[in-house]
Each structure stands twice: as structure tokens, then as C-alpha cells.
Amino acid sequence: MEDLMKAYRCRDAEERILVLRMELDYELLNLYDALKENHPHKIDQCKARLEEIRKEMMMLEAL
């Protein structure tokens, strides 16, 4: 039963990593637009979200 739970968590983590990669691409695009428009508040928001994505990806990849 424990092996089954590990396999499920692993599959779930792999799926979440794929979603996070899409979110990463989206936030990088937003950051690029914010930099182009010289919009400091939007730049800070994008950087904060990118940091959250990075932390979650590192946590999931450690599983």
C-alpha cells in the first residue's frame, strides 16, 4: 500500500511540475512585458510569483 501511495504522489508531482512550467513561461512573458513597459509594480509582482514557482518546483523535484 505504501508503494502505491508513493507512486501516486510521484505521478501527482510530475503533473504539477508540468503545470508549473507552463505558469513559469506565462510569468516570464508577463515580466518581459512589464520590463518593456517600464512598470515597476508589475515587475515586482512577476518576480514574486516567479520566486513562488521556483520554490514549489524545487520542493517537488526533491520528492
Rosetta blueprint (number, residue, H / E / L):
1 M L
2 E H
3 D H
4 L H
5 M H
6 K H
7 A H
8 Y H
9 R H
10 C H
11 R H
12 D H
13 A H
14 E H
15 E H
16 R H
17 I H
18 L H
19 V H
20 L H
21 R H
22 M H
23 E H
24 L H
25 D H
26 Y H
27 E H
28 L H
29 L H
30 N H
31 L H
32 Y H
33 D H
34 A H
35 L H
36 K H
37 E H
38 N L
39 H L
40 P H
41 H H
42 K H
43 I H
44 D H
45 Q H
46 C H
47 K H
48 A H
49 R H
50 L H
51 E H
52 E H
53 I H
54 R H
55 K H
56 E H
57 M H
58 M H
59 M H
60 L H
61 E H
62 A L
63 L L
